[in-house]
Every structure is written in C-alpha cells, then in structure tokens.
C-alpha cells in the first residue's frame, strides 16, 4: 500500500549516520558557567 502512494524507505547507510548526528547534537552544547538563578539574584 505504501508503495502505491510513492512512499520510499530511507536507506540505512544514509539515515543512520544522520540520525546519530542529530541525537549527539544536544550533547555538544556546553552549559553556562553561571546558574540560571544567579542571573536574577541581587548582589548589591
């Protein structure tokens, strides 16, 4: 049925590396040095 509407599966050799890069992307983001609450504290 899916072939009749032109559905094509993704090739694993292309899709797997793309999916892995997508999953690893958030891990590359470094957290900020200061905490979120520190931005709103009054130090004066």
N, C-alpha and C positions, 0 to 999 in steps of 0.2 A: 504494500500500500504506500509506504513512504517513497519508494522508487517512482511510483506513478505521479507523484507531485513534484518530482525533481529534487528530493532530499538526498544529499550526499554526505556520507560519514567523513569525519576528519581523519586524516592519515595519522597514525600514532607517531611516526617519525617526525612529524611536524608539530602535532598537537601536544605531545608530552613535554618537549623542552619549553614550549610556550607556556604551558600550564605551570611547570616548575618555576619558571622565572616570575610568573605572576604571584605564586604563593610565597616565594622568597623575598619579594619586593618590600613588604612591610618590615621585615627583619633588618633591612638595610637602613631604616630610619633611626637615627640616634635620638634618644630622649633629651629634653632640655636639661641644662645644668641646674637650674632653679626649679623648685616645685611650683605647682600651679597656685597653691595658697600663698606662697611668698610674694607673688605679684600683687596681691591685694592687702598685704599686711602693712601697717603704718610703722615705720621705723623712726619717726621723729618725735 
